[in-house]
Amino acid sequence: MSIKKGLINVYAILSICLLGIVFNINIFNKNNVFVYAVESSFSGDGTETSPNQISNFNQLVELSNLINSDYYVDYANKHYILTSNIYFNTNDWTPIGAYYDDNGSQNTNYKFTGVFDGQSHSIIFDNVSINYNSENPIYYGIFGYCDGANISNITMSGSATIITEGNTVSLGAIAGYANSSSINNCTNNINLKGVTTISSVNSMVGGIVGQLVSSTISSCVNYGNVEAVSTSNAQAGGIVGFAPNANSNLYKCINFGTIKANSAVFNMAAGMAGQSYGTIEECLNFGDCLCQGQWLYPAGMTGQLVGGTIKNCHNAGDMTGISQVSGGSVSAGGLVGQVYQSGRMLKQTLLS
């Protein structure tokens, strides 16, 4: 190596080091969006009494990058708060808790397991149109895969449409998949559409959460339009797409959005949950629900109630089923399309 080339290399290394000092060892992409950090830029220490503070979109991206990396061990179980409204103006977003690494390999460590309080702030979308495609199962929302998480007091507002296409879809504005988690006092105003393009996989789309497992959603409101499209089963709900066990519960939630399901086989579109095995209590639906395909279950609360309970609920939306296949059927209900496996509709239930 010549002395001249050696000096150039030294200057290059010094320049990189200086840039690291300027950006606190942060690296930004060409759009000046934060993409990586050795240490976080959050104020606070992540405890309940001193939560990590997120004040801008770059820090929201930073949280996503940390959870979806080997740094998750230091950040997954922490407490976070929003300290201001977040302005979201990119069509490229990796959910917090992606569940899959950059190579498409499943990494079950990449989950959000902490506490996130929006403190009644909004994530404001500026004419955003996200089209996300994947050959892997899709868990998509601001959060992807949540496990033992507590998320509250977030409003999704502005103008946005999120469309996912590919393998099994779990899509929700707040979270794609919530296991053993609690979602409270969140509001969604954006439109959602989940499309499966692979044979025999499901599309589960909810205004708040795509798939809810052993979890609770309470005091949440959806205004956005929700649509699930599938080659197999489509489950769309104003609050949840699919709630598959008895501990998946909805309390005091409201839907105003139009809900649609369209698939080759089973189609469930409902104000609260496309299909529910749990309890739906003191919930209201004002949105219209539409199913198209073969076997259709449009309903005010849930398309199919499997061993669950509906209590003190009210529907004011219209239910429509359009069978497009010979031998298909429509089971429409103001509250439930079909009650299955000893599901209960208690006498306190209200129906317009």
N, C-alpha and C positions, 0 to 999 in steps of 0.2 A: 504494500500500500504506500502511495506517495505521501509526503508530508502535507501537500495541499489537500488531498482527499481526506486525510486524517483530521485536519483542522475543520473541514466542512462537516464531517460527522460529529465532531465535538460541538460545533455551533448548533447543529440540528438538535442534539440531545439537550443542550442548554436551553434552546428555544422551547422545546416541549416541556421542560421542567418549569420554565417561567410561565408558560401558558397554564400549567397545572396550578401554579400559585395564584394567578389571576382569577381562575375559575374555581378555586378551592378544590382542585383535583376533580372537577366536574367536566364532562365532555358533552358538547352539544352537537346536534346534527345541522344540516345546511339551513333548516328552517328555524334554527335557534331554539329547538325543543330539547329539553334535557333527556339524555338517553342512558347515562350511567354515572355512578358515583362510588368512590371507595368508602366514604362516610356520608351519611345523610345530611341534608341541609335543614332538617326540621328543628324548630325550637321545641324544647321540652325533652324529657327523658323517657317518654313512652309509658309512664306509670299512670294509674288512675288519677292521682293528684297532680301530675304534671304530664299531660298527654302530649304526644307529638303534634305540632301545629302545622296544618297545610293551608297555605294562603293563596296559592296560584296554581295554574294548570301544570307548570313544569314540576312542581312538587307532587302533584297527583301522578304524573308519569313516573317520577322518581320512586314513589311507593310501589307502583306496578313493577318496575324493573327490579327492585329489591326483593319483593315477594317471589318473583319469578326467576330467582337466581340462587346461588349457594349462600347468599346473604339472608335468605328467608329465616334462618335460625335466630337471627338477631332482631327481626322485625315482625314476624308473623303473629305473635301473641301480644303485641303492644296495643296501647290505647292511642286513638287518633281523633282529632277534631278539625273541622273546617272553621277557619277564622274569618272568611269572607266568601262572597260568591265566586265561583270558578267559571271562567269563560272558555268554552270548549269549541275550537274552530278548526279541528283537523278531521280528515276522513280516515285516519289511521289510528287505531286504538287497540292495545293489548290489555285485556281485563286484568284486574288485580286478583291474582290466583288463577293463572292460565291453565294449570294442570298438565300441560304439555310443554316440553322445552322447544328450543328453536329448531331442533332436528325432527320434531314431530313425535318424539318418544314420550310415553307417559311418565310423568314424574309426580307422584302423589304428594310430594313435599310442597309443591307449588300451589298451596291453598291459603286462603285468608282465614285465619283463626282468631283474629283480634276483635277489638271494639272500635267502631267507627261512628262518631256522632257528628252529623252535619250541622248541628246547632241552628237548625231552621234556615240554613243558607241554601242557595240554589247552584246547581250545575247548569249553566246556561249555554245552549247550543245555538250557533249562528249559522243557520241554513246548512247543517251538516248532513251528509248522505254517506253512510258507512255500508260498504258491501264486503262482507267477510266470508271467505271460502276456505274450507278445510276438508281433508280426507279423514281426519280424526273426529271423534265425537266433539261437538261444539258446546262449550259452556260460556255464554257470552252475555255481558252486561257491563256496567261499571266495575262490578266484581264478577269474576268467572265462577270459580268453585269455592264455596264457603263451608267451613266445617267448625262447628262450635263458635260461630261468630255472632256478634251483636251489632246490628246496623240500624241507625235511627236518624230521624229528623233531616232527611235529604229531599229536596225537590228537584226533579228533572224538568227543565223548562226550555222555552225557545222553540226553534224549528229544527226537527231532525227526523230522519227515517233510518232505522238500522235493519239491514237485510242480511241474513246469514244463509249460506247454501253449502250443501255437502252431506256429511255423515249425520248421525243422530243429533238433533238440535235441541238444546235447552237454552232458551233465550228469554231474558227479562231485562227491563230497564235498570233495575238495581242489581240483580244477580241472576246468572244463568242457572246455578244449582246451589241450593242451600240445604245442608245436612246438619241436624242438631243445632240449629241456629235460630235467632230471633230477629225479625224485621219489624220495626215499629215506626209509625208516624212518617211514612214516606209517600211522596206524591209523584206521579208520572204524567207528563204532558206530551211525550214524543211517541211517534208511530213505530211499530215493531212488526217484522215479518220474518218468519223462519221457514226455509224451504229445504227439504231433503231431496237429494238427487240420486241417492243410492237405494237400491231395492231393499224392501223389508226393514226400513228403519223409520223411527218416529220423529215427528216434529212437535215439540212441546213449548208453547210460547205463552207467556203471561205478562201483563202490564208491569208487574213488580218483580216476579220471580218465574223462571221457566219451569223448574222442577223443585218441589218442596218435600223434603224427606225428614220425618221426625222433627219438624220445625214449626214455628208459629209466626204468622203475619197478623199484625193488629193495627187498627186505625190508619190504614193506608188507602189512598185514593188513586184511581186511574182515569185519565181523560183521553189517553192516546188510543188510536185504532190498533187492534191486534189481529194478526192473521197467521195461521199455521197451514203449510202446504206440504204434503207428503205423498210418497209412492205407496205408503202403507197406512199408518194411523196418524191423524192430525188432532191435537188437543190444544185448544186455545181458550184462554180465560182472561177476564179483565184484570184479575189479580195474579192467578197462578195457572200455568198450563196443565200440570199434572201433580197431584198430591197423593202419592201411592201407599200411604199407610195410615193407621188409626191415629197416630200422633202428629199428623200434618193438619194443622188447624188454622182457620181464619176467623178473626173476631173484628166486628165493627169496621168493616171495609166497605168502600163504595166504588162502583164502576159507572162511568158515563160514556166510555168508548164503544165503538162498533166492533164486534168480535166475529171473526170468520174462521171456518175450518174447511179445508178442501183436500181430500185424499182419495185414493183408489179403494179404500176399505172403510175403516171406522173414522167418523168425523164427529168431534165433540166441541161445541162452541158455547160458552156460558159466561155470564157476568162475573162470576167469582172464579171457578175452576173448571177447566175442560172436563176433567175426571177427578173425583175426590173419594178417598177412603176415610177421611177424617171428619172433623166437626166444622160446620160453617154456621156461625151464630151472630145475630144482630147485624146482618149485612144488607146492603141495598144495591139494586141494579137498575139503572136508567138507560142502559145501552141496548141496541138491537143486536141479536145474535143470528148468524146465518151459517148453515152447513150445506155443502154440495159434495156429491159423490155417491157412495153406495149405501151404507148404513149410517143414519144421521141422528144426532142427539143434540139439538139446540135447546137451551134452557136458561132461565134467569139466574140460577145459582150454580148448578153443575149438570153437565150433560149426562153423566152416569154417577150415581151415588152407590159406592160399593161398601156395604157394612158400616157406613158413616151416619152422621146425624145433621139434619138441618133444623135450626131453631130460631124463631123470632126474626125471620127474614122477609124482605119485600122486593117485588119485581114490578117495574113499570115499562120494560122494554118489550119489543115485538120479537117473536121467535119464528124463524123460517127454515124449512128443510126442503131442498130440491134434490130429489133422487135422480141421478143421471145414468144409473145402471139397472138393467132388467133384473128383477128379483130383489131390488133394494127396498129399504123401509125407512120411515121417518118416525121417531119417538120424540115429540116436542112437548115441553112442559113449561108452565110459568115459573116453576122453581126447579124441577128436576125432569130430565128426559126419561131416565130409567132408574128405578130403585132396584138394587141387586144385592144379594147375600145379606138379607136382614137389615138393610139400611133403614133409618128412621126419619120420619118427618113429624116433628112434635106438634101438638095441637096449638101451641102458641104461634105457629108460623102464619104470617100474613101474606095474602096474595091479592094483587089488584085485578 
